[in-house]
Amino acid sequence: MSVTPHDESFMAAAIRLSRRHLGRTATNPSVGCLIVRDGVVVGRAVTAVGGRPHAEPQALAEAGALARGATAYVTLEPCSHHGKTPPCAEALIAYGVARVVISVTDPDPRVSGRGIGMLREAGIEVDAGVLEAEGRRSLAGYLTRQTKNRPYVTLKLAVSADGMIGREGKGQVAITGPQARAEVQALRAETDAILVGIGTALSDDPLLTVRTPGLEAQSPVRIVLDPSLALPLTSKLVATARQVPVILVASEEVSLLAADAEGLPPSVLPDISPTRGEIGKRRDLNFQDSVSPFATEDIGQGATSQPISPPVGEMPGRAEGGNAPAVATDLDSRRTALEAAGVEIVYCNPYHPEVLLPALATRGISSLLVEGGAKTARLFLEAGLVDRIQLYQAPVVIGEGGIESPLQATDIPSGFAHTGTLMFGEDRLDEYERGL
């Protein structure tokens, strides 16, 4: 059977459904599934929070006997391997569906093509690649972690009419209006982790949580590039570390100094904190790939495995905008206090995102939002490790003392395609993406 407009309509609905649990399904992708019989949806589901059960068995259970002879619309190829749950392809066969329509083939080598093969061997008609571009966009985090061994990285910038993202020494400056800020909260809610530099953490004292009523539990893991452990113990991040995870990425030099103070070996990067899906429980680490956390091959178009120079105005091992304790005993005391407050500290050169990102992926972080500031944004852009740019442009004028944006609409890096423009009140959002 050839693909029809009805197929595309039902797949579009399945993709919309899949987005409901973005950022909430741990190491598994958020997949949408519809069971349709005689043009009527008789079962629907999205991958459950935490990653199990998968979408297909839930939708089939809802459809019950009506699934026999029906068509299943699934945003990702049904799994074919036995893990903690039976293969979804087997469930579709057992319920007697007549046809399965798939948006994206799973790149996981344990699944890729095998799920489709199982279905066809059972006499089920399969059509794949329906609304594939839209499906890949909804699965961007999962696909990037599978194929590039790192999270999908979104860079968000809010730029004033005079090209600034803030004002020196003034802390947080409202550039966009309430509608745009609400949209950013929604983006945070569907992202696994959010990252800022220590300069932003010191000047703005941000919370970096989701503050939309009802979505607070979907706050992402908060990561600060903090070479010298300069984050104040009185900061909002430290104060809330036991409610929402906080990771400080410190330099190896700090690790050595702290270890010398205690006579212990330094901690290493793979001991990174649990993701937000692990709060209150241990995360299943038996996910699809098992790459070295220090892999540097194929980590992103334009990425480099060469050391990244510290942002302008910074010295290696010195915090952006902050002074670190200079004595080993002071560092050890500070580390102890931060950890006692619930902060996780990992040791990795903060100017090596090509090492940090694969390590985050090994712990199930599939999507990362880089939200500040200018130096950190430039670091990821220069490393070629940004996949999507969300550029907000507002009519506000910052004026004297402004912090210049590292990016304008007129100098978007090559390789990015403009994918859309939205207006939120007087603020304009332009979105740019690399191909997956």
Backbone torsions as a table, in degrees:
resi	resn	phi	psi	omega
1	MET	NA	132.9	178.4
2	SER	-79.5	156.7	-179.5
3	VAL	-70.0	135.2	-177.0
4	THR	-115.0	165.4	173.9
5	PRO	-56.9	-31.7	177.1
6	HIS	-64.0	-38.9	177.4
7	ASP	-60.6	-44.7	-179.5
8	GLU	-65.2	-37.0	179.5
9	SER	-65.5	-44.5	179.3
10	PHE	-69.1	-35.8	178.4
11	MET	-68.2	-38.1	176.6
12	ALA	-60.1	-38.2	177.7
13	ALA	-67.5	-38.5	177.9
14	ALA	-65.1	-38.2	178.4
15	ILE	-66.4	-42.8	176.7
16	ARG	-59.6	-42.3	179.4
17	LEU	-62.5	-39.4	-177.2
18	SER	-62.4	-27.0	-176.5
19	ARG	-74.3	-12.0	-177.1
20	ARG	-62.0	-32.1	-175.5
21	HIS	-114.0	21.3	175.8
22	LEU	-57.0	134.3	179.6
23	GLY	79.9	4.6	-174.7
24	ARG	-127.4	7.2	-174.5
25	THR	-111.0	24.2	176.3
26	ALA	55.1	-132.3	-175.4
27	THR	-79.6	-11.2	179.9
28	ASN	-88.5	152.8	176.5
29	PRO	-74.8	154.8	174.2
30	SER	-87.5	107.8	-174.1
31	VAL	-111.2	142.1	174.9
32	GLY	-107.7	143.8	179.5
33	CYS	-140.8	132.8	173.3
34	LEU	-120.6	138.4	171.2
35	ILE	-108.0	120.1	-173.0
36	VAL	-121.6	128.1	177.3
37	ARG	-128.2	125.4	-179.9
38	ASP	52.8	40.8	176.1
39	GLY	78.6	6.8	-178.2
40	VAL	-119.5	134.1	177.1
41	VAL	-74.5	119.3	-179.2
42	VAL	-110.7	-6.5	177.1
43	GLY	-160.3	141.6	179.5
44	ARG	-151.8	147.8	179.0
45	ALA	-166.7	160.3	173.9
46	VAL	-127.1	150.3	177.6
47	THR	-47.0	132.9	-175.1
48	ALA	-68.7	155.2	175.3
49	VAL	-56.9	131.5	-175.1
50	GLY	95.3	-13.5	174.5
51	GLY	103.7	-11.5	179.7
52	ARG	-144.4	145.5	-3.6
53	PRO	-72.2	162.6	178.2
54	HIS	-70.7	170.0	-174.6
55	ALA	-67.2	-42.4	-171.9
56	GLU	-61.0	-51.9	-179.2
57	PRO	-62.8	-31.4	177.1
58	GLN	-66.8	-45.9	-179.6
59	ALA	-65.9	-39.0	178.8
60	LEU	-65.2	-41.0	179.1
61	ALA	-62.8	-37.5	178.5
62	GLU	-67.5	-38.9	-179.4
63	ALA	-72.7	-33.7	-179.4
64	GLY	60.3	-134.5	-177.4
65	ALA	-64.0	-21.8	-179.8
66	LEU	-70.0	-11.8	179.0
67	ALA	-70.9	-25.0	-178.0
68	ARG	-65.3	123.3	-179.1
69	GLY	82.5	1.1	-177.2
70	ALA	-87.7	177.5	176.0
71	THR	-111.5	132.0	176.0
72	ALA	-103.1	130.8	175.7
73	TYR	-108.9	118.3	-174.6
74	VAL	-128.9	134.3	-175.8
75	THR	-75.9	-21.7	178.3
76	LEU	-134.4	142.2	179.8
77	GLU	-46.4	128.6	180.0
78	PRO	-59.2	139.6	-177.8
79	CYS	-68.0	151.8	-175.6
80	SER	-122.9	2.4	-175.8
81	HIS	-111.5	156.4	176.8
82	HIS	-87.4	120.0	174.5
83	GLY	-121.0	-126.5	175.7
84	LYS	-81.0	-12.2	175.5
85	THR	-132.3	156.0	178.0
86	PRO	-64.3	160.0	179.8
87	PRO	-60.4	138.5	178.2
88	CYS	-67.0	-30.2	177.7
89	ALA	-61.0	-39.3	178.6
90	GLU	-64.7	-38.4	179.5
91	ALA	-63.9	-42.1	178.9
92	LEU	-62.7	-39.3	178.4
93	ILE	-66.1	-45.6	-176.8
94	ALA	-62.4	-35.8	-179.5
95	TYR	-80.1	-8.1	174.2
96	GLY	78.4	28.8	176.4
97	VAL	-64.5	149.7	-177.3
98	ALA	-93.1	-25.2	-173.9
99	ARG	-150.4	144.0	175.5
100	VAL	-127.2	127.0	178.3
101	VAL	-110.6	126.4	-172.7
102	ILE	-120.7	140.3	175.3
103	SER	-85.5	-53.4	-172.4
104	VAL	-125.4	133.3	173.1
105	THR	-77.0	135.8	-175.9
106	ASP	-73.4	125.6	178.5
107	PRO	-76.6	-10.8	177.7
108	ASP	-57.9	121.3	-176.4
109	PRO	-60.0	-20.2	177.1
110	ARG	-76.0	-14.8	-174.0
111	VAL	-119.4	-42.0	-167.0
112	SER	-43.3	107.4	179.7
113	GLY	83.8	-23.5	-176.8
114	ARG	-72.4	-37.7	177.0
115	GLY	-62.3	-43.3	178.1
116	ILE	-63.3	-41.8	-180.0
117	GLY	-61.6	-43.2	178.8
118	MET	-60.2	-43.2	-179.0
119	LEU	-64.8	-44.7	-178.6
120	ARG	-67.2	-37.1	177.7
121	GLU	-63.0	-27.9	178.5
122	ALA	-85.1	3.8	178.1
123	GLY	86.6	12.0	179.3
124	ILE	-89.4	133.6	176.8
125	GLU	-74.5	136.1	-178.2
126	VAL	-128.9	131.3	171.3
127	ASP	-123.3	125.0	-178.0
128	ALA	-118.2	159.6	177.4
129	GLY	86.9	16.8	179.6
130	VAL	-79.4	123.5	-175.5
131	LEU	51.2	45.0	-173.9
132	GLU	-62.1	-41.4	-179.1
133	ALA	-60.2	-43.9	179.2
134	GLU	-67.7	-39.6	179.2
135	GLY	-64.9	-41.1	178.8
136	ARG	-64.8	-35.3	178.9
137	ARG	-65.2	-40.5	-179.7
138	SER	-70.9	-22.2	-179.3
139	LEU	-106.6	19.3	-170.9
140	ALA	-55.5	-43.5	-178.6
141	GLY	-63.2	-48.6	-179.8
142	TYR	-62.1	-46.3	-177.1
143	LEU	-64.6	-38.8	179.7
144	THR	-67.5	-41.8	178.9
145	ARG	-64.9	-36.3	-179.2
146	GLN	-72.0	-41.1	-171.6
147	THR	-96.8	-23.0	-177.2
148	LYS	-122.0	1.6	176.9
149	ASN	59.4	35.5	178.7
150	ARG	-157.2	166.3	176.1
151	PRO	-72.0	158.3	170.4
152	TYR	-76.3	126.3	-171.9
153	VAL	-108.0	123.6	174.1
154	THR	-109.3	129.1	174.0
155	LEU	-103.4	122.4	179.0
156	LYS	-111.6	127.0	177.4
157	LEU	-132.0	138.2	172.7
158	ALA	-113.8	118.2	-170.9
159	VAL	-118.0	134.6	179.3
160	SER	-76.3	172.3	-179.6
161	ALA	-63.0	-25.7	178.0
162	ASP	-100.6	21.5	170.5
163	GLY	79.6	25.7	-178.1
164	MET	-113.0	154.2	176.9
165	ILE	-113.5	2.0	179.3
166	GLY	173.2	-171.4	-179.5
167	ARG	-131.6	134.3	-177.9
168	GLU	-56.6	129.1	173.3
169	GLY	71.7	12.1	-176.4
170	LYS	-110.6	4.6	-178.0
171	GLY	67.1	-151.6	-178.0
172	GLN	-68.6	133.2	178.0
173	VAL	-121.8	124.2	-179.9
174	ALA	-73.0	113.3	178.3
175	ILE	-101.6	-46.7	178.9
176	THR	-96.2	164.6	-178.8
177	GLY	-87.0	-178.2	-174.6
178	PRO	-62.1	-34.1	-179.0
179	GLN	-67.0	-44.0	178.6
180	ALA	-65.9	-39.2	179.8
181	ARG	-65.2	-34.6	176.8
182	ALA	-65.7	-36.3	178.0
183	GLU	-65.6	-37.7	177.4
184	VAL	-65.3	-37.5	176.4
185	GLN	-61.0	-39.9	178.2
186	ALA	-64.9	-38.0	177.4
187	LEU	-64.2	-43.6	177.3
188	ARG	-59.0	-39.6	-175.1
189	ALA	-65.3	-24.1	-179.5
190	GLU	-106.3	16.2	-179.1
191	THR	-115.6	142.3	-177.8
192	ASP	-71.2	-39.7	-175.2
193	ALA	-147.8	153.2	178.3
194	ILE	-126.4	140.1	-173.5
195	LEU	-129.4	136.8	172.9
196	VAL	-136.2	163.9	173.8
197	GLY	-85.7	163.8	-178.5
198	ILE	-65.0	-29.4	177.5
199	GLY	-59.2	-45.3	177.1
200	THR	-66.0	-40.9	-180.0
201	ALA	-62.8	-36.7	-179.1
202	LEU	-76.5	-43.7	-174.1
203	SER	-78.3	-34.7	-175.0
204	ASP	-99.0	-22.0	-172.1
205	ASP	45.3	58.1	-175.2
206	PRO	-78.7	161.2	175.2
207	LEU	-94.6	-37.3	176.3
208	LEU	62.0	25.5	176.6
209	THR	-102.2	174.9	172.8
210	VAL	-91.0	122.9	-175.6
211	ARG	-110.6	6.6	175.1
212	THR	-69.0	126.1	-178.8
213	PRO	-52.9	129.5	-179.9
214	GLY	92.9	-15.6	-178.9
215	LEU	-112.3	7.8	-175.3
216	GLU	-57.7	-33.6	-178.1
217	ALA	-70.1	-10.6	179.9
218	GLN	-96.0	17.7	178.2
219	SER	-62.3	137.8	-178.6
220	PRO	-77.8	161.7	169.0
221	VAL	-58.9	138.5	-176.5
222	ARG	-107.6	125.1	-175.8
223	ILE	-119.7	132.2	178.2
224	VAL	-122.2	126.4	171.7
225	LEU	-77.0	102.1	-171.0
226	ASP	-129.9	79.9	-172.2
227	PRO	-52.9	-37.6	-171.2
228	SER	-118.8	24.0	179.3
229	LEU	53.6	51.4	-178.2
230	ALA	-92.3	-3.9	-178.1
231	LEU	-64.8	124.4	-177.5
232	PRO	-64.7	144.3	176.2
233	LEU	-65.5	-21.0	-179.6
234	THR	-89.7	1.8	-177.3
235	SER	-69.5	158.8	177.9
236	LYS	-63.8	-34.1	179.6
237	LEU	-62.6	-48.4	-179.7
238	VAL	-65.9	-40.8	-177.4
239	ALA	-61.9	-26.0	-176.1
240	THR	-112.5	13.6	-174.7
241	ALA	-62.8	-27.2	179.6
242	ARG	-80.9	-16.6	176.6
243	GLN	-90.2	-42.5	179.6
244	VAL	-133.0	125.4	-173.6
245	PRO	-55.5	142.0	175.3
246	VAL	-126.4	130.1	176.6
247	ILE	-118.1	127.1	171.9
248	LEU	-103.2	127.4	176.7
249	VAL	-97.7	105.0	-177.5
250	ALA	-102.4	162.0	-179.1
251	SER	-75.5	157.5	178.1
252	GLU	-63.1	-29.8	179.0
253	GLU	-62.2	-39.5	177.3
254	VAL	-64.5	-39.8	178.5
255	SER	-60.6	-43.0	-178.7
256	LEU	-66.6	-40.8	179.1
257	LEU	-64.0	-44.9	-179.9
258	ALA	-65.2	-38.8	179.5
259	ALA	-66.1	-38.9	178.1
260	ASP	-61.3	-37.0	-177.7
261	ALA	-65.8	-31.1	-177.5
262	GLU	-102.6	-11.4	-174.9
263	GLY	71.3	29.0	-177.1
264	LEU	-117.9	156.9	174.1
265	PRO	-69.2	148.1	-179.2
266	PRO	-68.4	152.9	172.9
267	SER	-70.2	162.6	-179.6
268	VAL	-125.6	162.1	-172.9
269	LEU	-59.2	-41.5	-177.0
270	PRO	-61.1	-9.9	176.8
271	ASP	-81.0	26.8	-173.5
272	ILE	-62.9	152.4	-174.6
273	SER	-61.1	155.2	173.3
274	PRO	-59.6	150.8	174.6
275	THR	-77.1	174.6	-174.9
276	ARG	-64.6	-22.3	177.6
277	GLY	-69.6	-11.5	-178.8
278	GLU	-97.9	-2.5	-177.8
279	ILE	-58.8	121.1	179.6
280	GLY	84.6	-2.9	177.1
281	LYS	-158.2	164.6	177.9
282	ARG	-83.6	139.0	178.2
283	ARG	-79.5	143.9	173.7
284	ASP	-72.5	117.0	-179.2
285	LEU	-90.8	1.7	-177.8
286	ASN	-87.9	61.5	-179.7
287	PHE	-97.4	-171.2	-161.2
288	GLN	-64.6	-37.4	-177.7
289	ASP	-115.7	158.5	-179.6
290	SER	-137.2	65.5	-177.2
291	VAL	-91.5	162.9	174.8
292	SER	-65.6	137.0	178.9
293	PRO	-65.9	-10.3	-179.7
294	PHE	-109.8	15.8	178.3
295	ALA	-63.6	141.0	179.3
296	THR	-124.1	1.5	179.5
297	GLU	-83.4	140.8	173.2
298	ASP	51.3	46.5	180.0
299	ILE	-98.0	6.8	175.2
300	GLY	149.6	144.8	178.3
301	GLN	-58.9	126.2	178.6
302	GLY	82.8	-1.0	-177.8
303	ALA	-72.0	154.2	179.7
304	THR	-125.2	144.1	176.8
305	SER	-95.3	3.9	178.1
306	GLN	-80.2	151.4	177.7
307	PRO	-56.4	137.7	178.1
308	ILE	-91.0	130.5	179.5
309	SER	-66.8	147.4	175.5
310	PRO	-57.8	145.1	175.9
311	PRO	-53.7	151.0	-179.1
312	VAL	-52.7	133.5	178.3
313	GLY	92.6	-0.7	179.8
314	GLU	-118.5	155.2	174.3
315	MET	-113.9	147.3	177.5
316	PRO	-53.8	134.3	178.2
317	GLY	78.4	2.9	179.2
318	ARG	-114.1	132.3	-175.3
319	ALA	-68.4	139.8	174.2
320	GLU	-66.9	112.5	174.1
321	GLY	80.4	7.2	-178.0
322	GLY	-144.8	157.1	179.1
323	ASN	-106.4	131.6	-178.3
324	ALA	-96.8	158.3	174.1
325	PRO	-59.1	136.1	-174.3
326	ALA	-93.0	-19.5	-174.9
327	VAL	-101.0	140.6	-175.9
328	ALA	-57.2	-40.6	-179.6
329	THR	-65.6	-36.2	176.5
330	ASP	-64.5	-41.8	178.6
331	LEU	-62.4	-43.5	-178.7
332	ASP	-65.2	-40.3	177.5
333	SER	-62.7	-42.0	-179.2
334	ARG	-66.9	-44.0	178.3
335	ARG	-59.4	-44.3	-179.9
336	THR	-60.8	-43.0	-179.5
337	ALA	-66.2	-41.3	179.0
338	LEU	-64.0	-44.8	-179.6
339	GLU	-66.9	-34.6	177.5
340	ALA	-64.4	-28.1	178.4
341	ALA	-82.4	-4.1	178.1
342	GLY	101.8	6.1	180.0
343	VAL	-82.6	135.7	174.5
344	GLU	-93.8	133.0	178.9
345	ILE	-116.6	127.4	175.5
346	VAL	-121.9	156.8	-174.0
347	TYR	-118.7	115.1	-178.6
348	CYS	-165.1	137.6	178.2
349	ASN	-53.2	115.6	-177.3
350	PRO	-62.2	-14.1	-179.7
351	TYR	-96.4	18.0	175.1
352	HIS	-119.4	68.4	-179.9
353	PRO	-62.7	-22.6	179.5
354	GLU	-70.1	-15.5	173.6
355	VAL	-97.9	-41.1	-178.5
356	LEU	-62.5	-44.4	-174.1
357	LEU	-63.4	-46.9	176.1
358	PRO	-60.6	-34.3	178.3
359	ALA	-65.6	-38.4	175.9
360	LEU	-63.8	-38.6	-179.7
361	ALA	-63.6	-34.5	-180.0
362	THR	-65.2	-18.3	177.7
363	ARG	-103.9	18.2	171.2
364	GLY	88.1	5.6	176.3
365	ILE	-80.2	112.2	-176.3
366	SER	-100.5	-20.1	-178.5
367	SER	-138.0	137.5	-176.9
368	LEU	-132.8	130.7	176.9
369	LEU	-105.9	117.1	176.0
370	VAL	-94.2	115.4	-170.1
371	GLU	-118.0	-3.3	177.5
372	GLY	170.0	158.8	-6.7
373	GLY	-104.7	-147.0	-173.3
374	ALA	-63.5	-42.4	-177.2
375	LYS	-68.5	-40.2	179.3
376	THR	-68.2	-40.5	176.8
377	ALA	-59.9	-45.1	179.9
378	ARG	-63.0	-38.1	179.3
379	LEU	-57.7	-48.5	-178.8
380	PHE	-71.5	-35.6	177.6
381	LEU	-65.0	-45.1	-178.2
382	GLU	-68.0	-27.6	177.9
383	ALA	-79.1	-8.0	-178.1
384	GLY	70.4	29.2	-173.9
385	LEU	-115.4	29.8	173.1
386	VAL	-110.0	131.0	-179.4
387	ASP	-102.1	-30.5	-178.5
388	ARG	-140.9	139.3	177.0
389	ILE	-116.9	126.7	171.0
390	GLN	-110.6	109.4	-174.9
391	LEU	-111.1	106.7	175.3
392	TYR	-89.9	133.1	177.3
393	GLN	-123.1	124.9	-174.0
394	ALA	-120.5	156.1	-179.7
395	PRO	-76.8	-4.7	-179.5
396	VAL	-63.5	141.9	175.4
397	VAL	-110.9	124.9	-179.2
398	ILE	-82.7	-45.8	178.1
399	GLY	80.9	-151.2	-173.8
400	GLU	-61.5	140.0	179.4
401	GLY	82.6	11.4	-179.2
402	GLY	-73.1	153.3	175.1
403	ILE	-97.2	117.8	-174.4
404	GLU	-67.9	137.7	178.2
405	SER	-68.5	141.6	177.1
406	PRO	-75.7	-5.1	-174.8
407	LEU	-151.0	138.2	175.0
408	GLN	-124.6	164.8	178.6
409	ALA	-62.1	-21.2	-177.9
410	THR	-87.2	-7.8	-179.0
411	ASP	-132.8	41.9	175.1
412	ILE	-63.8	132.7	-177.7
413	PRO	-58.8	153.8	177.4
414	SER	-64.9	151.7	-178.8
415	GLY	97.8	-13.5	177.7
416	PHE	-97.3	139.7	175.3
417	ALA	-110.6	138.9	176.5
418	HIS	-73.3	120.7	-173.8
419	THR	-108.8	-3.0	177.3
420	GLY	161.0	159.5	177.4
421	THR	-130.3	134.2	177.0
422	LEU	-130.3	149.7	176.5
423	MET	-112.1	132.7	174.8
424	PHE	-122.4	93.6	-171.2
425	GLY	64.7	-123.5	179.1
426	GLU	-91.9	-0.3	-177.2
427	ASP	-95.9	139.4	-178.7
428	ARG	-109.5	131.1	175.5
429	LEU	-111.2	120.9	172.2
430	ASP	-110.8	132.8	-177.6
431	GLU	-116.3	136.5	-179.2
432	TYR	-129.3	140.7	-178.5
433	GLU	-137.8	149.2	166.7
434	ARG	-86.8	158.2	174.0
435	GLY	-70.0	142.2	179.0
436	LEU	-80.8	NA	NA
